[in-house]
Amino acid sequence: AGWFRRLLHKPKPSSVESSLNSGCSASSSPSSSSAESSSSSPSSSLAGSVPLSPILVSDISASGSARWTKSYDVCICHSEVDLELVEELVSYLEGQPESFRCFLQLRDATPGSAVVTELCDAVQNSHCWVMLITPSFLQDPWCKYQMHQALAEAPMANGRTIPVVKDVDRKDYPRELRSLYYIYMMMKEKSFKQIRDTIVR
């Protein structure tokens, strides 16, 4: 019993504290968040503590930040029909103070590389994925493949998959994404800001 008590009172590893202080990893695991919440009082939670420690651009850009463990901050999955809207979104995100690193397939894929390999590499090397769900996305088998690749990379989502819905009826919304909150795009500028804020968190 003595060894068990010592184990319970053992100090938490400093890596948990550093991940909380950096506050910028979109891919923090459920286990780390549960460890943090269990160490706090019952009336407080990790979600409740977020406003108390705002994420600063300097934290995100710091060389020691978890951000730099991946090549991209966000991978954009979309139909070619929606390319113009996606280019506007990418331009907005890359122009933010955080200078988000976006993967846009038609722009960033390496010429001569296999399309599937490029996609898989981009999904694995991005902190999160924005999926622009439109009628064209739903009709495109390649888009569905991209969606399944992203979901396979983070099966429990954990905030990494960000569906953005435009002009799609609820009945047509992909069943695979129904357990996730999504952003409904109506006013472009407001939706772009929502996407940016979600990536930061």
Short mmCIF file of the C-alpha atoms (twelve columns), coordinates in Angstrom:
data_MODEL
# 
_entry.id   MODEL 
# 
loop_
_atom_site.group_PDB 
_atom_site.id 
_atom_site.type_symbol 
_atom_site.label_atom_id 
_atom_site.label_alt_id 
_atom_site.label_comp_id 
_atom_site.label_asym_id 
_atom_site.label_seq_id 
_atom_site.Cartn_x 
_atom_site.Cartn_y 
_atom_site.Cartn_z 
_atom_site.pdbx_PDB_model_num 
ATOM 1   C CA . ALA A 1   0.000   0.000  0.000   1 
ATOM 2   C CA . GLY A 2   2.909   2.359  0.734   1 
ATOM 3   C CA . TRP A 3   4.308   2.163  -2.780  1 
ATOM 4   C CA . PHE A 4   0.838   2.870  -4.201  1 
ATOM 5   C CA . ARG A 5   0.464   6.005  -2.050  1 
ATOM 6   C CA . ARG A 6   3.905   7.210  -3.154  1 
ATOM 7   C CA . LEU A 7   2.886   6.634  -6.774  1 
ATOM 8   C CA . LEU A 8   -0.289  8.686  -6.297  1 
ATOM 9   C CA . HIS A 9   1.629   11.586 -4.727  1 
ATOM 10  C CA . LYS A 10  4.450   11.505 -7.252  1 
ATOM 11  C CA . PRO A 11  4.852   14.927 -8.969  1 
ATOM 12  C CA . LYS A 12  3.472   15.200 -12.482 1 
ATOM 13  C CA . PRO A 13  6.068   15.146 -15.297 1 
ATOM 14  C CA . SER A 14  7.168   18.589 -16.437 1 
ATOM 15  C CA . SER A 15  6.189   17.699 -20.032 1 
ATOM 16  C CA . VAL A 16  2.516   17.974 -19.083 1 
ATOM 17  C CA . GLU A 17  3.083   21.442 -17.682 1 
ATOM 18  C CA . SER A 18  5.075   22.535 -20.703 1 
ATOM 19  C CA . SER A 19  2.379   21.321 -23.079 1 
ATOM 20  C CA . LEU A 20  -0.211  23.313 -21.106 1 
ATOM 21  C CA . ASN A 21  1.993   26.404 -21.113 1 
ATOM 22  C CA . SER A 22  2.692   26.208 -24.835 1 
ATOM 23  C CA . GLY A 23  -1.043  25.876 -25.432 1 
ATOM 24  C CA . CYS A 24  -0.654  25.683 -29.195 1 
ATOM 25  C CA . SER A 25  -0.634  22.007 -30.077 1 
ATOM 26  C CA . ALA A 26  -3.799  21.173 -31.952 1 
ATOM 27  C CA . SER A 27  -2.914  17.514 -31.557 1 
ATOM 28  C CA . SER A 28  -2.675  17.154 -27.759 1 
ATOM 29  C CA . SER A 29  -3.815  13.710 -26.741 1 
ATOM 30  C CA . PRO A 30  -6.898  13.000 -24.616 1 
ATOM 31  C CA . SER A 31  -4.634  11.364 -22.048 1 
ATOM 32  C CA . SER A 32  -2.646  14.554 -21.489 1 
ATOM 33  C CA . SER A 33  -5.773  16.635 -21.073 1 
ATOM 34  C CA . SER A 34  -7.256  14.162 -18.627 1 
ATOM 35  C CA . ALA A 35  -4.041  14.219 -16.636 1 
ATOM 36  C CA . GLU A 36  -4.207  17.976 -16.415 1 
ATOM 37  C CA . SER A 37  -7.867  18.042 -15.450 1 
ATOM 38  C CA . SER A 38  -7.412  15.360 -12.801 1 
ATOM 39  C CA . SER A 39  -4.722  17.452 -11.124 1 
ATOM 40  C CA . SER A 40  -7.047  20.426 -10.820 1 
ATOM 41  C CA . SER A 41  -9.926  20.869 -8.423  1 
ATOM 42  C CA . PRO A 42  -13.242 19.118 -9.222  1 
ATOM 43  C CA . SER A 43  -14.937 22.434 -9.963  1 
ATOM 44  C CA . SER A 44  -12.416 23.439 -12.616 1 
ATOM 45  C CA . SER A 45  -11.611 21.905 -16.008 1 
ATOM 46  C CA . LEU A 46  -9.087  22.298 -18.795 1 
ATOM 47  C CA . ALA A 47  -11.754 23.928 -20.964 1 
ATOM 48  C CA . GLY A 48  -12.479 26.426 -18.220 1 
ATOM 49  C CA . SER A 49  -8.790  27.305 -17.856 1 
ATOM 50  C CA . VAL A 50  -8.285  28.253 -21.527 1 
ATOM 51  C CA . PRO A 51  -9.445  31.908 -21.197 1 
ATOM 52  C CA . LEU A 52  -7.066  32.368 -18.233 1 
ATOM 53  C CA . SER A 53  -4.008  31.553 -20.360 1 
ATOM 54  C CA . PRO A 54  -4.530  33.126 -23.798 1 
ATOM 55  C CA . ILE A 55  -2.429  31.831 -26.673 1 
ATOM 56  C CA . LEU A 56  0.057   34.423 -27.838 1 
ATOM 57  C CA . VAL A 57  1.576   34.692 -31.299 1 
ATOM 58  C CA . SER A 58  5.010   34.605 -29.636 1 
ATOM 59  C CA . ASP A 59  4.138   31.249 -28.009 1 
ATOM 60  C CA . ILE A 60  3.031   29.768 -31.337 1 
ATOM 61  C CA . SER A 61  6.083   31.091 -33.199 1 
ATOM 62  C CA . ALA A 62  8.654   30.084 -30.555 1 
ATOM 63  C CA . SER A 63  11.263  27.667 -31.880 1 
ATOM 64  C CA . GLY A 64  10.582  25.255 -28.998 1 
ATOM 65  C CA . SER A 65  6.855   25.234 -29.709 1 
ATOM 66  C CA . ALA A 66  5.094   21.961 -30.510 1 
ATOM 67  C CA . ARG A 67  4.020   23.683 -33.715 1 
ATOM 68  C CA . TRP A 68  7.351   22.894 -35.361 1 
ATOM 69  C CA . THR A 69  7.005   19.138 -34.923 1 
ATOM 70  C CA . LYS A 70  4.938   19.140 -38.150 1 
ATOM 71  C CA . SER A 71  5.631   20.603 -41.585 1 
ATOM 72  C CA . TYR A 72  2.212   22.272 -41.844 1 
ATOM 73  C CA . ASP A 73  -0.238  23.852 -39.447 1 
ATOM 74  C CA . VAL A 74  -3.245  22.965 -41.559 1 
ATOM 75  C CA . CYS A 75  -4.051  20.796 -44.559 1 
ATOM 76  C CA . ILE A 76  -7.019  21.973 -46.646 1 
ATOM 77  C CA . CYS A 77  -9.194  19.199 -48.119 1 
ATOM 78  C CA . HIS A 78  -11.554 20.405 -50.840 1 
ATOM 79  C CA . SER A 79  -13.076 19.819 -54.239 1 
ATOM 80  C CA . GLU A 80  -11.385 21.389 -57.268 1 
ATOM 81  C CA . VAL A 81  -14.678 23.187 -57.982 1 
ATOM 82  C CA . ASP A 82  -14.206 25.127 -54.720 1 
ATOM 83  C CA . LEU A 83  -10.579 26.076 -55.407 1 
ATOM 84  C CA . GLU A 84  -11.251 29.835 -55.644 1 
ATOM 85  C CA . LEU A 85  -12.852 29.942 -52.178 1 
ATOM 86  C CA . VAL A 86  -10.089 27.768 -50.725 1 
ATOM 87  C CA . GLU A 87  -7.393  30.034 -52.176 1 
ATOM 88  C CA . GLU A 88  -9.070  32.976 -50.425 1 
ATOM 89  C CA . LEU A 89  -9.090  31.018 -47.150 1 
ATOM 90  C CA . VAL A 90  -5.416  30.064 -47.517 1 
ATOM 91  C CA . SER A 91  -4.501  33.674 -48.332 1 
ATOM 92  C CA . TYR A 92  -6.353  34.803 -45.199 1 
ATOM 93  C CA . LEU A 93  -4.702  32.217 -42.927 1 
ATOM 94  C CA . GLU A 94  -1.193  32.789 -44.264 1 
ATOM 95  C CA . GLY A 95  -1.665  36.559 -43.853 1 
ATOM 96  C CA . GLN A 96  -2.503  36.271 -40.134 1 
ATOM 97  C CA . PRO A 97  0.049   37.268 -37.462 1 
ATOM 98  C CA . GLU A 98  0.665   33.547 -36.842 1 
ATOM 99  C CA . SER A 99  1.626   33.068 -40.520 1 
ATOM 100 C CA . PHE A 100 -0.103  29.690 -40.692 1 
ATOM 101 C CA . ARG A 101 1.627   27.142 -42.909 1 
ATOM 102 C CA . CYS A 102 -1.089  25.717 -45.165 1 
ATOM 103 C CA . PHE A 103 -0.882  22.708 -47.457 1 
ATOM 104 C CA . LEU A 104 -2.828  23.294 -50.657 1 
ATOM 105 C CA . GLN A 105 -2.483  20.292 -52.917 1 
ATOM 106 C CA . LEU A 106 -2.470  22.008 -56.310 1 
ATOM 107 C CA . ARG A 107 0.109   24.518 -55.078 1 
ATOM 108 C CA . ASP A 108 2.317   22.527 -52.703 1 
ATOM 109 C CA . ALA A 109 2.433   18.974 -54.079 1 
ATOM 110 C CA . THR A 110 5.811   17.953 -55.506 1 
ATOM 111 C CA . PRO A 111 5.711   17.507 -59.293 1 
ATOM 112 C CA . GLY A 112 6.362   13.898 -60.265 1 
ATOM 113 C CA . SER A 113 5.279   12.477 -56.902 1 
ATOM 114 C CA . ALA A 114 2.381   10.063 -56.583 1 
ATOM 115 C CA . VAL A 115 -0.857  11.889 -55.744 1 
ATOM 116 C CA . VAL A 116 -1.816  9.444  -52.993 1 
ATOM 117 C CA . THR A 117 1.665   9.602  -51.428 1 
ATOM 118 C CA . GLU A 118 1.588   13.406 -51.407 1 
ATOM 119 C CA . LEU A 119 -1.831  13.415 -49.760 1 
ATOM 120 C CA . CYS A 120 -0.860  10.886 -47.082 1 
ATOM 121 C CA . ASP A 121 2.338   12.810 -46.318 1 
ATOM 122 C CA . ALA A 122 0.434   16.106 -46.063 1 
ATOM 123 C CA . VAL A 123 -2.163  14.595 -43.717 1 
ATOM 124 C CA . GLN A 124 0.526   13.055 -41.478 1 
ATOM 125 C CA . ASN A 125 2.609   16.228 -41.462 1 
ATOM 126 C CA . SER A 126 -0.208  18.655 -40.574 1 
ATOM 127 C CA . HIS A 127 -1.464  19.545 -37.103 1 
ATOM 128 C CA . CYS A 128 -5.067  19.759 -38.286 1 
ATOM 129 C CA . TRP A 129 -7.250  19.423 -41.365 1 
ATOM 130 C CA . VAL A 130 -9.917  21.773 -42.645 1 
ATOM 131 C CA . MET A 131 -12.495 19.991 -44.800 1 
ATOM 132 C CA . LEU A 132 -14.638 22.235 -46.973 1 
ATOM 133 C CA . ILE A 133 -17.828 20.183 -47.227 1 
ATOM 134 C CA . THR A 134 -19.806 21.389 -50.262 1 
ATOM 135 C CA . PRO A 135 -22.070 19.602 -52.766 1 
ATOM 136 C CA . SER A 136 -18.994 19.192 -55.008 1 
ATOM 137 C CA . PHE A 137 -17.008 17.657 -52.128 1 
ATOM 138 C CA . LEU A 138 -19.777 15.092 -51.538 1 
ATOM 139 C CA . GLN A 139 -19.838 14.061 -55.207 1 
ATOM 140 C CA . ASP A 140 -16.062 13.689 -55.527 1 
ATOM 141 C CA . PRO A 141 -14.650 10.225 -54.605 1 
ATOM 142 C CA . TRP A 142 -11.190 11.768 -54.173 1 
ATOM 143 C CA . CYS A 143 -12.527 14.162 -51.525 1 
ATOM 144 C CA . LYS A 144 -14.081 11.259 -49.638 1 
ATOM 145 C CA . TYR A 145 -10.723 9.495  -49.761 1 
ATOM 146 C CA . GLN A 146 -9.048  12.593 -48.289 1 
ATOM 147 C CA . MET A 147 -11.663 12.704 -45.540 1 
ATOM 148 C CA . HIS A 148 -11.078 9.058  -44.628 1 
ATOM 149 C CA . GLN A 149 -7.307  9.567  -44.591 1 
ATOM 150 C CA . ALA A 150 -7.666  12.473 -42.143 1 
ATOM 151 C CA . LEU A 151 -10.050 10.514 -39.910 1 
ATOM 152 C CA . ALA A 152 -7.723  7.503  -39.964 1 
ATOM 153 C CA . GLU A 153 -4.835  9.721  -38.839 1 
ATOM 154 C CA . ALA A 154 -6.808  10.936 -35.793 1 
ATOM 155 C CA . PRO A 155 -9.652  8.443  -35.180 1 
ATOM 156 C CA . MET A 156 -10.912 10.255 -32.082 1 
ATOM 157 C CA . ALA A 157 -10.683 13.635 -33.883 1 
ATOM 158 C CA . ASN A 158 -9.311  15.447 -30.805 1 
ATOM 159 C CA . GLY A 159 -9.925  18.823 -32.436 1 
ATOM 160 C CA . ARG A 160 -7.718  18.077 -35.420 1 
ATOM 161 C CA . THR A 161 -10.475 17.634 -38.013 1 
ATOM 162 C CA . ILE A 162 -12.382 20.870 -38.690 1 
ATOM 163 C CA . PRO A 163 -15.405 20.418 -40.984 1 
ATOM 164 C CA . VAL A 164 -16.559 23.608 -42.715 1 
ATOM 165 C CA . VAL A 165 -20.004 23.198 -44.271 1 
ATOM 166 C CA . LYS A 166 -21.283 25.281 -47.192 1 
ATOM 167 C CA . ASP A 167 -24.589 24.812 -49.035 1 
ATOM 168 C CA . VAL A 168 -25.105 21.252 -47.766 1 
ATOM 169 C CA . ASP A 169 -28.340 19.933 -46.240 1 
ATOM 170 C CA . ARG A 170 -28.055 18.154 -42.917 1 
ATOM 171 C CA . LYS A 171 -29.368 14.915 -44.457 1 
ATOM 172 C CA . ASP A 172 -26.460 14.931 -46.940 1 
ATOM 173 C CA . TYR A 173 -23.766 15.653 -44.352 1 
ATOM 174 C CA . PRO A 174 -21.219 12.771 -44.174 1 
ATOM 175 C CA . ARG A 175 -22.103 10.279 -41.455 1 
ATOM 176 C CA . GLU A 176 -18.419 9.903  -40.593 1 
ATOM 177 C CA . LEU A 177 -18.299 13.532 -39.421 1 
ATOM 178 C CA . ARG A 178 -21.559 13.701 -37.473 1 
ATOM 179 C CA . SER A 179 -19.833 13.272 -34.120 1 
ATOM 180 C CA . LEU A 180 -17.799 16.476 -34.725 1 
ATOM 181 C CA . TYR A 181 -18.775 20.111 -34.322 1 
ATOM 182 C CA . TYR A 182 -18.578 21.998 -37.593 1 
ATOM 183 C CA . ILE A 183 -18.436 25.569 -38.870 1 
ATOM 184 C CA . TYR A 184 -21.310 26.566 -41.132 1 
ATOM 185 C CA . MET A 185 -20.090 29.042 -43.729 1 
ATOM 186 C CA . MET A 186 -22.494 31.873 -44.381 1 
ATOM 187 C CA . MET A 187 -20.580 35.152 -44.162 1 
ATOM 188 C CA . LYS A 188 -17.116 34.437 -45.552 1 
ATOM 189 C CA . GLU A 189 -15.135 36.848 -43.354 1 
ATOM 190 C CA . LYS A 190 -16.782 35.629 -40.144 1 
ATOM 191 C CA . SER A 191 -16.280 31.985 -41.112 1 
ATOM 192 C CA . PHE A 192 -12.622 32.561 -41.973 1 
ATOM 193 C CA . LYS A 193 -12.110 34.070 -38.505 1 
ATOM 194 C CA . GLN A 194 -13.843 31.071 -36.884 1 
ATOM 195 C CA . ILE A 195 -11.530 28.714 -38.778 1 
ATOM 196 C CA . ARG A 196 -8.481  30.719 -37.707 1 
ATOM 197 C CA . ASP A 197 -9.567  30.722 -34.049 1 
ATOM 198 C CA . THR A 198 -10.241 26.978 -34.149 1 
ATOM 199 C CA . ILE A 199 -6.786  26.239 -35.577 1 
ATOM 200 C CA . VAL A 200 -5.140  28.332 -32.858 1 
ATOM 201 C CA . ARG A 201 -6.953  26.435 -30.115 1 
# 
